[in-house]
Amino acid sequence: VESLKDPDYAKEYLNAALEEDDYRVFLLALRHVATAFGIANIAEEAGLNRENIYKMLSPNGNPRISSLIGLLRAIGVRLKTETAEPTKTPHKKSNLKPKANRRPAVRV
């Protein structure tokens, strides 16, 4: 548990959990990290309710992205995306196509 207090170790631990096909593995890993930092400390730093943290990191948790990002920031890591190999599971094709030489718009 002590090693999970190191943001670099926590980052690697969480990234390994994200490699799993089940998002609940990531939530469990995030719960381990949050517990190592102290749920009460994380709740205060993230501006979240302690009980809500336990609920969102439970096996049936379904956290809002804003809560998840706040929790990650409180432990000193951030969520990033990267390109990946296509999955073997076919997905419905989207009509959306990226525009050449433009960054995607992010609206708040």
C-alpha positions, 0 to 999 in steps of 0.5 A: 500500500505504501508504494501506491502513495507514489504518484508515478507508481500509482500511475503505472498501477492504474494504467495496468488496470486500464489494460483490462477489458473490465472497467471495474478493474480500474475502479478497484485499482483506483480505490486501492490508490485512494485508500493509500492516500486516505479517502478523507484526504482525497475527498477534501482535495477533490471537493467530493463527498467521502461516501460518494467516493466509496460508492463510485469506486464500488464494484457497481460504481459508475462515476461521473467523468468530472468526479473521476478527473477530480479524484485522479487530480487529487492523487497527482495523476491525470487521464490521457488518451492515445491511439490504439490498435482496432479491437477485434469486436466490430463496432458500428461505423460512425458517420463522423470523420476527422477534418484534416489538419484540425484539432477536435473541438472540445465544448464545455 
